[in-house]
Amino acid sequence: MTTLTDRPNTALLVVDVQNGVVDEAYERDSVVANIGALVGRARREDVPVVWVQHSDEELVRGSEEWRIVGELDRAESEPLVEKSYGDSFEDTDLEKVLAERGVGRLVVAGAETDACIRSTLHGAMVRGYDVTLVGDAHTTFDKTEWGAPTPEQVIAHTNLYWRHQVAPGRKGGTVKTEDVVFRG
């Protein structure tokens, strides 16, 4: 249903699964395992896997905190998009990477739910993509000391509202890892 013409393909977008982003994250190990399972399935089904990696004054490029977590291994042939804003499209080459692969639908996983995931979901939809969030493959850390809901509530709310997200000619959706369909 994407509004992008000649974009029949789906890609798995893995956002900011970096040591300094997910080390303290809610259900970190199960989320990383689910992302690993998605990456494996995408590769077996010949679906593009696109990695996004954030850098800023706290996530210094080249530092241990900046690195993708050890449990996940980006293949050399898989694009890596470096970003410095929440929305993975903002001031990056992500749109070019996706256009070159004929991608009009994204399956999104990663971190942080209430920051880069949310921004990227909305950024993709306003740019014309259909966007599926993998509900058990994104996470955040506890920000309750600053007045935020618990991580579990943030994740549940994001899954709920994205499940019903629509726009003219585009749709969102939330599914579990086991229910992801890359083709069809």
C-alpha positions as CSV (number, residue, x, y, z in Angstrom):
1,M,0.0,0.0,0.0
2,T,3.0,2.3,0.1
3,T,2.7,5.6,-1.7
4,L,6.2,5.1,-3.2
5,T,6.1,4.0,-6.8
6,D,8.1,1.0,-8.0
7,R,8.9,0.0,-4.4
8,P,7.6,-3.5,-4.0
9,N,10.2,-4.7,-1.5
10,T,10.5,-5.0,2.2
11,A,13.6,-4.3,4.3
12,L,14.4,-5.1,8.0
13,L,15.6,-1.8,9.6
14,V,17.7,-2.5,12.8
15,V,17.9,0.8,14.7
16,D,20.6,1.7,17.3
17,V,21.2,-1.7,18.9
18,Q,24.4,-0.4,20.3
19,N,26.1,-1.2,23.6
20,G,25.6,2.3,25.1
21,V,21.9,2.3,24.0
22,V,20.7,-1.1,25.1
23,D,23.0,-2.2,28.0
24,E,20.6,-1.0,30.6
25,A,17.4,-1.6,28.5
26,Y,14.3,-3.4,29.6
27,E,14.4,-7.1,28.6
28,R,17.6,-6.4,26.8
29,D,18.6,-10.1,26.2
30,S,15.2,-11.2,24.8
31,V,14.9,-8.2,22.6
32,V,18.4,-8.7,21.2
33,A,17.7,-12.4,20.6
34,N,14.5,-11.5,18.8
35,I,16.4,-9.0,16.6
36,G,18.9,-11.7,15.9
37,A,16.2,-14.1,14.9
38,L,14.7,-11.4,12.5
39,V,18.1,-10.8,11.0
40,G,18.6,-14.5,10.4
41,R,15.2,-14.9,8.8
42,A,15.6,-11.8,6.6
43,R,18.9,-13.1,5.3
44,R,17.5,-16.6,4.6
45,E,14.6,-15.0,2.7
46,D,16.9,-12.6,0.8
47,V,15.3,-9.6,2.4
48,P,17.6,-6.5,2.8
49,V,18.8,-5.8,6.3
50,V,19.7,-2.2,6.9
51,W,21.5,-1.2,10.1
52,V,21.3,2.2,11.7
53,Q,23.9,3.4,14.2
54,H,23.6,6.6,16.2
55,S,26.5,8.9,17.3
56,D,26.6,12.0,19.4
57,E,28.5,13.4,22.3
58,E,27.5,10.4,24.5
59,L,27.9,7.8,21.8
60,V,31.2,8.7,20.3
61,R,31.9,7.1,17.0
62,G,34.4,4.3,17.4
63,S,33.9,3.9,21.2
64,E,32.7,0.7,22.9
65,E,29.3,2.3,23.7
66,W,28.9,3.2,20.0
67,R,29.5,-0.4,18.7
68,I,26.6,-2.7,17.7
69,V,26.1,-5.3,20.5
70,G,28.3,-8.4,20.3
71,E,25.4,-10.8,19.8
72,L,24.5,-9.2,16.4
73,D,26.8,-9.3,13.4
74,R,26.3,-7.0,10.5
75,A,27.3,-8.7,7.2
76,E,29.7,-6.6,5.1
77,S,27.1,-6.5,2.3
78,E,24.4,-5.0,4.6
79,P,24.2,-1.2,4.5
80,L,25.1,0.8,7.6
81,V,23.4,4.2,8.0
82,E,25.0,6.5,10.5
83,K,22.8,9.1,12.1
84,S,22.9,11.8,14.7
85,Y,19.2,12.6,15.0
86,G,16.3,10.5,16.3
87,D,14.6,10.0,13.0
88,S,16.8,7.6,11.0
89,F,16.0,9.4,7.8
90,E,17.0,12.9,9.0
91,D,20.3,14.1,7.4
92,T,21.3,10.5,6.4
93,D,21.4,8.4,3.2
94,L,18.7,6.0,4.4
95,E,16.2,7.1,1.7
96,K,18.8,6.5,-1.0
97,V,19.8,3.1,0.4
98,L,16.1,2.0,0.5
99,A,15.3,3.4,-3.0
100,E,18.3,1.5,-4.5
101,R,16.7,-1.7,-3.1
102,G,13.2,-0.9,-4.2
103,V,11.9,-0.8,-0.6
104,G,8.5,0.6,0.1
105,R,7.8,-1.3,3.3
106,L,9.9,-1.4,6.5
107,V,9.9,-3.8,9.4
108,V,11.4,-2.0,12.3
109,A,13.3,-3.2,15.4
110,G,15.8,-1.8,17.8
111,A,16.1,1.0,20.4
112,E,15.0,3.3,22.0
113,T,11.2,2.9,21.8
114,D,10.4,6.4,23.0
115,A,13.1,8.2,21.0
116,C,14.7,6.8,17.8
117,I,12.1,4.1,17.2
118,R,9.2,6.4,17.5
119,S,10.9,9.1,15.4
120,T,11.8,6.6,12.7
121,L,8.4,5.1,12.6
122,H,6.8,8.5,12.0
123,G,9.6,9.6,9.7
124,A,9.1,6.6,7.5
125,M,5.3,6.9,7.3
126,V,5.4,10.6,6.4
127,R,7.9,9.8,3.7
128,G,5.5,7.3,2.1
129,Y,6.5,3.9,3.6
130,D,4.3,1.2,5.1
131,V,5.9,0.5,8.5
132,T,5.6,-2.6,10.7
133,L,6.9,-2.4,14.2
134,V,8.1,-5.7,15.8
135,G,6.5,-5.4,19.2
136,D,8.8,-7.7,21.1
137,A,12.0,-6.5,19.3
138,H,12.3,-2.9,20.5
139,T,13.2,-1.6,24.0
140,T,14.1,1.4,26.1
141,F,15.6,2.0,29.5
142,D,13.9,3.3,32.7
143,K,13.3,7.0,32.6
144,T,10.8,7.1,35.4
145,E,13.0,9.4,37.4
146,W,12.3,12.1,34.8
147,G,8.6,11.5,34.9
148,A,8.2,9.0,32.1
149,P,6.1,5.8,32.4
150,T,7.9,2.5,33.1
151,P,9.7,0.9,30.1
152,E,7.0,-1.8,30.0
153,Q,4.3,0.8,29.7
154,V,6.2,2.8,27.1
155,I,6.7,-0.3,25.0
156,A,3.1,-1.5,25.4
157,H,1.7,2.0,24.5
158,T,3.9,2.2,21.4
159,N,2.8,-1.2,20.3
160,L,-0.8,-0.3,20.8
161,Y,-0.9,3.0,19.0
162,W,1.3,1.8,16.1
163,R,-0.9,-1.3,15.6
164,H,-3.7,1.1,14.4
165,Q,-1.6,3.7,12.6
166,V,-2.8,4.7,9.1
167,A,-2.3,7.5,6.7
168,P,-3.6,8.0,3.1
169,G,-2.1,5.2,1.1
170,R,0.1,3.9,4.0
171,K,-0.3,1.7,7.0
172,G,1.5,0.9,10.2
173,G,1.1,-2.3,12.3
174,T,2.6,-4.1,15.2
175,V,3.4,-7.8,15.1
176,K,5.5,-10.2,17.2
177,T,8.8,-11.6,16.0
178,E,7.2,-15.0,15.2
179,D,4.5,-13.3,13.1
180,V,6.7,-11.1,10.9
181,V,6.0,-11.7,7.2
182,F,8.7,-10.2,4.9
183,R,7.0,-11.1,1.7
184,G,3.4,-11.2,0.5
